[in-house]
Amino acid sequence: MKDGAASCTCCACRIHNHIGAALAADGNDKLMPVITALDALTRDDLVKILTQPKNALVKQYQKLFSYDDAELTFEPKALEAIADKAIERKIGARGLRAVMEGLLMNVMYDIPSDRTIDRVTITPGCVEGTEQPKISHRTEKEGEAPQPSLPADSAS
Protein backbone atom coordinates (compact mmCIF):
# COMPACT_ATOMS: atom_id res chain seq x y z
CA MET A 1 0.00 0.00 0.00
CA LYS A 2 1.10 3.55 -0.61
CA ASP A 3 1.74 6.50 1.69
CA GLY A 4 1.84 4.54 4.92
CA ALA A 5 -1.66 3.13 4.43
CA ALA A 6 -0.37 -0.33 5.33
CA SER A 7 0.02 0.77 8.93
CA CYS A 8 -3.51 2.20 9.12
CA THR A 9 -5.94 -0.34 10.55
CA CYS A 10 -8.82 1.93 11.46
CA CYS A 11 -12.28 0.67 10.55
CA ALA A 12 -13.08 3.58 8.22
CA CYS A 13 -10.04 2.90 6.02
CA ARG A 14 -10.89 -0.78 5.70
CA ILE A 15 -14.50 -0.01 4.82
CA HIS A 16 -13.44 2.64 2.31
CA ASN A 17 -11.08 0.19 0.61
CA HIS A 18 -13.78 -2.48 0.26
CA ILE A 19 -16.94 -0.48 -0.37
CA GLY A 20 -15.64 2.62 -2.08
CA ALA A 21 -18.00 2.24 -5.05
CA ALA A 22 -21.12 2.30 -2.88
CA LEU A 23 -20.19 5.27 -0.76
CA ALA A 24 -18.74 8.66 -1.63
CA ALA A 25 -16.17 10.49 0.48
CA ASP A 26 -16.76 14.11 1.40
CA GLY A 27 -13.95 16.64 1.82
CA ASN A 28 -12.98 15.23 5.23
CA ASP A 29 -12.78 11.64 3.94
CA LYS A 30 -15.95 10.68 5.79
CA LEU A 31 -18.06 8.13 3.99
CA MET A 32 -21.48 9.38 2.97
CA PRO A 33 -24.22 7.30 1.34
CA VAL A 34 -25.16 8.32 -2.18
CA ILE A 35 -28.89 8.72 -2.74
CA THR A 36 -30.45 9.23 -6.16
CA ALA A 37 -33.93 9.22 -7.64
CA LEU A 38 -34.78 6.92 -10.53
CA ASP A 39 -37.39 7.44 -13.20
CA ALA A 40 -40.03 4.76 -13.67
CA LEU A 41 -39.41 2.32 -16.50
CA THR A 42 -41.39 2.98 -19.66
CA ARG A 43 -43.19 0.45 -21.84
CA ASP A 44 -40.28 0.49 -24.31
CA ASP A 45 -37.80 -0.12 -21.47
CA LEU A 46 -39.77 -3.15 -20.29
CA VAL A 47 -40.08 -4.57 -23.83
CA LYS A 48 -36.31 -4.25 -24.20
CA ILE A 49 -35.84 -6.04 -20.86
CA LEU A 50 -38.13 -8.83 -22.13
CA THR A 51 -36.27 -9.32 -25.41
CA GLN A 52 -32.73 -7.92 -25.56
CA PRO A 53 -30.48 -9.22 -22.76
CA LYS A 54 -28.64 -12.49 -23.22
CA ASN A 55 -30.86 -14.06 -20.54
CA ALA A 56 -34.08 -12.22 -21.52
CA LEU A 57 -37.35 -13.76 -20.34
CA VAL A 58 -38.64 -14.27 -23.88
CA LYS A 59 -35.47 -16.20 -24.78
CA GLN A 60 -35.74 -18.30 -21.61
CA TYR A 61 -39.32 -19.32 -22.34
CA GLN A 62 -38.52 -19.99 -26.00
CA LYS A 63 -35.74 -22.32 -24.85
CA LEU A 64 -38.11 -24.11 -22.45
CA PHE A 65 -40.60 -24.66 -25.27
CA SER A 66 -37.85 -25.90 -27.59
CA TYR A 67 -37.18 -28.79 -25.18
CA ASP A 68 -40.61 -30.09 -26.22
CA ASP A 69 -39.95 -29.34 -29.93
CA ALA A 70 -42.33 -26.38 -29.90
CA GLU A 71 -41.67 -22.82 -30.99
CA LEU A 72 -42.89 -19.91 -28.89
CA THR A 73 -43.50 -16.59 -30.63
CA PHE A 74 -44.86 -13.27 -29.43
CA GLU A 75 -46.62 -10.69 -31.56
CA PRO A 76 -44.96 -7.29 -31.00
CA LYS A 77 -48.19 -5.85 -29.58
CA ALA A 78 -48.33 -8.77 -27.12
CA LEU A 79 -44.93 -7.79 -25.71
CA GLU A 80 -46.22 -4.24 -25.29
CA ALA A 81 -49.33 -5.59 -23.54
CA ILE A 82 -47.12 -7.59 -21.14
CA ALA A 83 -45.16 -4.42 -20.36
CA ASP A 84 -48.40 -2.48 -19.89
CA LYS A 85 -49.67 -5.11 -17.46
CA ALA A 86 -46.47 -4.81 -15.40
CA ILE A 87 -46.84 -1.03 -15.35
CA GLU A 88 -50.52 -1.29 -14.42
CA ARG A 89 -49.71 -3.61 -11.51
CA LYS A 90 -46.77 -1.37 -10.52
CA ILE A 91 -44.43 -4.37 -10.39
CA GLY A 92 -41.76 -3.13 -12.81
CA ALA A 93 -39.09 -5.26 -14.41
CA ARG A 94 -38.97 -7.82 -11.61
CA GLY A 95 -42.67 -8.47 -12.05
CA LEU A 96 -42.37 -9.30 -15.74
CA ARG A 97 -41.66 -12.94 -14.84
CA ALA A 98 -44.92 -13.16 -12.88
CA VAL A 99 -46.87 -11.80 -15.84
CA MET A 100 -45.15 -14.26 -18.21
CA GLU A 101 -45.76 -17.22 -15.87
CA GLY A 102 -49.44 -16.40 -15.56
CA LEU A 103 -49.70 -16.12 -19.32
CA LEU A 104 -47.82 -19.31 -20.24
CA MET A 105 -48.52 -21.69 -17.34
CA ASN A 106 -51.43 -23.61 -18.89
CA VAL A 107 -49.84 -24.03 -22.31
CA MET A 108 -46.56 -25.17 -20.71
CA TYR A 109 -48.51 -28.06 -19.16
CA ASP A 110 -50.40 -28.83 -22.40
CA ILE A 111 -47.37 -29.18 -24.67
CA PRO A 112 -45.75 -32.28 -23.09
CA SER A 113 -49.08 -34.16 -23.19
CA ASP A 114 -49.75 -33.23 -26.84
CA ARG A 115 -46.63 -33.93 -28.90
CA THR A 116 -48.32 -32.58 -32.05
CA ILE A 117 -48.06 -28.96 -30.87
CA ASP A 118 -45.24 -27.31 -32.79
CA ARG A 119 -45.92 -23.59 -32.39
CA VAL A 120 -47.52 -21.31 -29.81
CA THR A 121 -48.14 -17.67 -30.65
CA ILE A 122 -48.98 -15.15 -27.95
CA THR A 123 -51.26 -12.30 -29.04
CA PRO A 124 -52.35 -9.14 -27.24
CA GLY A 125 -55.71 -10.82 -26.59
CA CYS A 126 -53.93 -13.60 -24.68
CA VAL A 127 -52.30 -11.07 -22.40
CA GLU A 128 -55.60 -9.29 -21.83
CA GLY A 129 -57.32 -12.62 -21.11
CA THR A 130 -59.82 -12.37 -23.97
CA GLU A 131 -58.43 -15.23 -26.07
CA GLN A 132 -56.28 -18.34 -25.89
CA PRO A 133 -52.78 -18.60 -27.40
CA LYS A 134 -52.71 -19.58 -31.06
CA ILE A 135 -51.54 -23.18 -31.24
CA SER A 136 -50.50 -24.94 -34.43
CA HIS A 137 -49.99 -28.67 -34.75
CA ARG A 138 -47.57 -30.84 -36.72
CA THR A 139 -48.93 -32.86 -39.57
CA GLU A 140 -47.97 -36.51 -40.09
CA LYS A 141 -45.86 -35.51 -43.11
CA GLU A 142 -43.49 -33.45 -40.96
CA GLY A 143 -41.89 -36.41 -39.24
CA GLU A 144 -43.54 -37.58 -36.05
CA ALA A 145 -46.82 -39.41 -36.12
CA PRO A 146 -49.32 -37.70 -33.85
CA GLN A 147 -49.59 -39.17 -30.38
CA PRO A 148 -53.09 -38.97 -28.98
CA SER A 149 -53.41 -37.23 -25.65
CA LEU A 150 -55.32 -38.91 -22.85
CA PRO A 151 -58.88 -37.77 -22.24
CA ALA A 152 -59.28 -35.82 -19.01
CA ASP A 153 -61.67 -38.39 -17.45
CA SER A 154 -59.28 -41.35 -17.95
CA ALA A 155 -56.55 -39.82 -15.77
CA SER A 156 -57.97 -41.47 -12.62
C-alpha positions in Angstrom: 0.0 0.0 0.0 1.1 3.5 -0.6 1.7 6.5 1.7 1.8 4.5 4.9 -1.7 3.1 4.4 -0.4 -0.3 5.3 0.0 0.8 8.9 -3.5 2.2 9.1 -5.9 -0.3 10.5 -8.8 1.9 11.5 -12.3 0.7 10.5 -13.1 3.6 8.2 -10.0 2.9 6.0 -10.9 -0.8 5.7 -14.5 0.0 4.8 -13.4 2.6 2.3 -11.1 0.2 0.6 -13.8 -2.5 0.3 -16.9 -0.5 -0.4 -15.6 2.6 -2.1 -18.0 2.2 -5.1 -21.1 2.3 -2.9 -20.2 5.3 -0.8 -18.7 8.7 -1.6 -16.2 10.5 0.5 -16.8 14.1 1.4 -13.9 16.6 1.8 -13.0 15.2 5.2 -12.8 11.6 3.9 -16.0 10.7 5.8 -18.1 8.1 4.0 -21.5 9.4 3.0 -24.2 7.3 1.3 -25.2 8.3 -2.2 -28.9 8.7 -2.7 -30.4 9.2 -6.2 -33.9 9.2 -7.6 -34.8 6.9 -10.5 -37.4 7.4 -13.2 -40.0 4.8 -13.7 -39.4 2.3 -16.5 -41.4 3.0 -19.7 -43.2 0.4 -21.8 -40.3 0.5 -24.3 -37.8 -0.1 -21.5 -39.8 -3.2 -20.3 -40.1 -4.6 -23.8 -36.3 -4.2 -24.2 -35.8 -6.0 -20.9 -38.1 -8.8 -22.1 -36.3 -9.3 -25.4 -32.7 -7.9 -25.6 -30.5 -9.2 -22.8 -28.6 -12.5 -23.2 -30.9 -14.1 -20.5 -34.1 -12.2 -21.5 -37.3 -13.8 -20.3 -38.6 -14.3 -23.9 -35.5 -16.2 -24.8 -35.7 -18.3 -21.6 -39.3 -19.3 -22.3 -38.5 -20.0 -26.0 -35.7 -22.3 -24.9 -38.1 -24.1 -22.4 -40.6 -24.7 -25.3 -37.8 -25.9 -27.6 -37.2 -28.8 -25.2 -40.6 -30.1 -26.2 -40.0 -29.3 -29.9 -42.3 -26.4 -29.9 -41.7 -22.8 -31.0 -42.9 -19.9 -28.9 -43.5 -16.6 -30.6 -44.9 -13.3 -29.4 -46.6 -10.7 -31.6 -45.0 -7.3 -31.0 -48.2 -5.8 -29.6 -48.3 -8.8 -27.1 -44.9 -7.8 -25.7 -46.2 -4.2 -25.3 -49.3 -5.6 -23.5 -47.1 -7.6 -21.1 -45.2 -4.4 -20.4 -48.4 -2.5 -19.9 -49.7 -5.1 -17.5 -46.5 -4.8 -15.4 -46.8 -1.0 -15.3 -50.5 -1.3 -14.4 -49.7 -3.6 -11.5 -46.8 -1.4 -10.5 -44.4 -4.4 -10.4 -41.8 -3.1 -12.8 -39.1 -5.3 -14.4 -39.0 -7.8 -11.6 -42.7 -8.5 -12.1 -42.4 -9.3 -15.7 -41.7 -12.9 -14.8 -44.9 -13.2 -12.9 -46.9 -11.8 -15.8 -45.2 -14.3 -18.2 -45.8 -17.2 -15.9 -49.4 -16.4 -15.6 -49.7 -16.1 -19.3 -47.8 -19.3 -20.2 -48.5 -21.7 -17.3 -51.4 -23.6 -18.9 -49.8 -24.0 -22.3 -46.6 -25.2 -20.7 -48.5 -28.1 -19.2 -50.4 -28.8 -22.4 -47.4 -29.2 -24.7 -45.8 -32.3 -23.1 -49.1 -34.2 -23.2 -49.8 -33.2 -26.8 -46.6 -33.9 -28.9 -48.3 -32.6 -32.1 -48.1 -29.0 -30.9 -45.2 -27.3 -32.8 -45.9 -23.6 -32.4 -47.5 -21.3 -29.8 -48.1 -17.7 -30.7 -49.0 -15.1 -27.9 -51.3 -12.3 -29.0 -52.4 -9.1 -27.2 -55.7 -10.8 -26.6 -53.9 -13.6 -24.7 -52.3 -11.1 -22.4 -55.6 -9.3 -21.8 -57.3 -12.6 -21.1 -59.8 -12.4 -24.0 -58.4 -15.2 -26.1 -56.3 -18.3 -25.9 -52.8 -18.6 -27.4 -52.7 -19.6 -31.1 -51.5 -23.2 -31.2 -50.5 -24.9 -34.4 -50.0 -28.7 -34.8 -47.6 -30.8 -36.7 -48.9 -32.9 -39.6 -48.0 -36.5 -40.1 -45.9 -35.5 -43.1 -43.5 -33.5 -41.0 -41.9 -36.4 -39.2 -43.5 -37.6 -36.1 -46.8 -39.4 -36.1 -49.3 -37.7 -33.8 -49.6 -39.2 -30.4 -53.1 -39.0 -29.0 -53.4 -37.2 -25.6 -55.3 -38.9 -22.8 -58.9 -37.8 -22.2 -59.3 -35.8 -19.0 -61.7 -38.4 -17.5 -59.3 -41.3 -18.0 -56.5 -39.8 -15.8 -58.0 -41.5 -12.6 
